Amino acid sequence: MSDDYLSLKPTFEIVAMKADDCHAVSELHGARFARRWNDGEIHSLLSQENTFAFVAYQTNAFFRRPLGGFVLAREVAGEAEILTVAVSEKVGRTGLGWRLMQSAIREAAERGGETMFLEVEDGNVAAIGLYRRLGFLTVATRPAYYETADGKKAAALVMRRDLG
Ligand SMILES: CC(C)(COP(=O)(O)OP(=O)(O)OC[C@H]1O[C@@H](n2cnc3c(N)ncnc32)[C@H](O)[C@@H]1OP(=O)(O)O)[C@@H](O)C(=O)NCCC(=O)NCCS
């Protein structure tokens, strides 16, 4: 753990993402996914009319406000979609992914969303575990959809849940 996380139990606040957050989000995206979305790509997504996003900043760090995680989503005509979600490895499995997803689910419902979809690589145990626990069920499989870091192909699971 870095000095930023010296406090015994990091606490986080979840707030709507702003343009200023794009760089930190891009950095964390690059740390957690094989292909980093750069600042411009994140900013362009955030600027779209139907997109919304949340970031989790540590509130009790000594030096800075480290970014613990983020979620980007959109809602169009009743259908919501998670575009990406990630949590820093340093604070993984502490409930932050759950909280970020709950924020996105709540916001999507408030915007009139009736159902939410997402795509996840088959074998991503952490993400699939989180989504199942949130009530998402697999509704389709797309074989050989992703190319993994070692050049192999992996299937994508399409998952959905009601927002009612
Ligand atoms: C997926 C991810 C966002 C989960 O975030 P997290 O903050 O670590 O998850 P949480 O602590 O909120 O976990 C909530 C629940 O999800 C499930 N879960 C989380 N990590 C898990 C793991 N490694 N194995 C199995 N289940 C897991 C559990 O049910 C967990 O509840 P529990 O801890 O009470 O058992 C995080 O692992 C991550 O950023 N992964 C890399 C990026 C990624 O794959 N994003 C998803 C792309 S589709």
The ligand as a Tripos MOL2 file, in Angstrom:
@<TRIPOS>MOLECULE
LIG
   48    50     1     0     0
SMALL
NO_CHARGES

@<TRIPOS>ATOM
      1 C1        -14.7640   -5.9960  -10.5600 C.3       1 LIG1
      2 C2        -14.3400   -4.9480   -9.5360 C.3       1 LIG1
      3 C3        -14.8700   -3.5870   -9.9860 C.3       1 LIG1
      4 C4        -14.9380   -5.3260   -8.1700 C.3       1 LIG1
      5 O1        -14.7020   -4.2380   -7.2810 O.3       1 LIG1
      6 P1        -14.4680   -4.4520   -5.6950 P.3       1 LIG1
      7 O2        -14.5640   -3.1260   -5.0510 O.co2     1 LIG1
      8 O3        -13.2150   -5.2120   -5.4750 O.co2     1 LIG1
      9 O4        -15.7090   -5.3670   -5.3000 O.3       1 LIG1
     10 P2        -16.5200   -5.3120   -3.9220 P.3       1 LIG1
     11 O5        -15.5540   -5.2700   -2.7850 O.co2     1 LIG1
     12 O6        -17.5380   -4.2410   -3.9850 O.co2     1 LIG1
     13 O7        -17.2270   -6.7400   -3.9220 O.3       1 LIG1
     14 C5        -18.6390   -6.8890   -3.8900 C.3       1 LIG1
     15 C6        -18.9600   -8.3450   -4.1510 C.3       1 LIG1
     16 O8        -18.5020   -8.7250   -5.4700 O.3       1 LIG1
     17 C7        -18.0190  -10.0870   -5.4220 C.3       1 LIG1
     18 N1        -16.5540  -10.1090   -5.6400 N.ar      1 LIG1
     19 C8        -15.7120   -9.0400   -5.6520 C.ar      1 LIG1
     20 N2        -14.4400   -9.4670   -5.8980 N.ar      1 LIG1
     21 C9        -14.5080  -10.8090   -6.0200 C.ar      1 LIG1
     22 C10       -13.5360  -11.8120   -6.2830 C.ar      1 LIG1
     23 N3        -12.2340  -11.5120   -6.4660 N.pl3     1 LIG1
     24 N4        -13.9370  -13.0910   -6.3760 N.ar      1 LIG1
     25 C11       -15.2310  -13.4200   -6.2180 C.ar      1 LIG1
     26 N5        -16.2290  -12.5100   -5.9450 N.ar      1 LIG1
     27 C12       -15.8550  -11.2210   -5.8640 C.ar      1 LIG1
     28 C13       -18.3330  -10.5870   -4.0320 C.3       1 LIG1
     29 O9        -19.6490  -11.1110   -4.0470 O.3       1 LIG1
     30 C14       -18.2600   -9.3060   -3.2230 C.3       1 LIG1
     31 O10       -18.9540   -9.3740   -2.0070 O.3       1 LIG1
     32 P3        -18.1680   -9.9350   -0.6900 P.3       1 LIG1
     33 O11       -16.8340   -9.2530   -0.6420 O.co2     1 LIG1
     34 O12       -19.0810   -9.5630    0.4410 O.co2     1 LIG1
     35 O13       -18.0440  -11.4110   -0.9100 O.co2     1 LIG1
     36 C15       -12.7760   -4.9240   -9.3790 C.3       1 LIG1
     37 O14       -12.3270   -6.2220   -9.1320 O.3       1 LIG1
     38 C16       -12.0410   -4.3770  -10.5950 C.2       1 LIG1
     39 O15       -11.8660   -3.1750  -10.7420 O.2       1 LIG1
     40 N6        -11.5860   -5.2930  -11.5030 N.am      1 LIG1
     41 C17       -10.7820   -4.8610  -12.6590 C.3       1 LIG1
     42 C18       -11.6180   -4.1180  -13.6690 C.3       1 LIG1
     43 C19       -12.7940   -4.9510  -14.1470 C.2       1 LIG1
     44 O16       -12.6650   -6.1370  -14.4410 O.2       1 LIG1
     45 N7        -13.9680   -4.3090  -14.2680 N.am      1 LIG1
     46 C20       -15.1760   -4.9420  -14.7290 C.3       1 LIG1
     47 C21       -15.1840   -4.9780  -16.2220 C.3       1 LIG1
     48 S1        -16.6870   -5.7160  -16.8630 S.3       1 LIG1
@<TRIPOS>BOND
     1     1     2 1
     2     2     3 1
     3     2     4 1
     4     2    36 1
     5     4     5 1
     6     5     6 1
     7     6     7 2
     8     6     8 1
     9     6     9 1
    10     9    10 1
    11    10    11 2
    12    10    12 1
    13    10    13 1
    14    13    14 1
    15    14    15 1
    16    15    16 1
    17    15    30 1
    18    16    17 1
    19    17    18 1
    20    17    28 1
    21    18    19 ar
    22    18    27 ar
    23    19    20 ar
    24    20    21 ar
    25    21    22 ar
    26    21    27 ar
    27    22    23 1
    28    22    24 ar
    29    24    25 ar
    30    25    26 ar
    31    26    27 ar
    32    28    29 1
    33    28    30 1
    34    30    31 1
    35    31    32 1
    36    32    33 2
    37    32    34 1
    38    32    35 1
    39    36    37 1
    40    36    38 1
    41    38    39 2
    42    38    40 1
    43    40    41 1
    44    41    42 1
    45    42    43 1
    46    43    44 2
    47    43    45 1
    48    45    46 1
    49    46    47 1
    50    47    48 1
@<TRIPOS>SUBSTRUCTURE
     1 LIG1         1 GROUP 0 **** ****
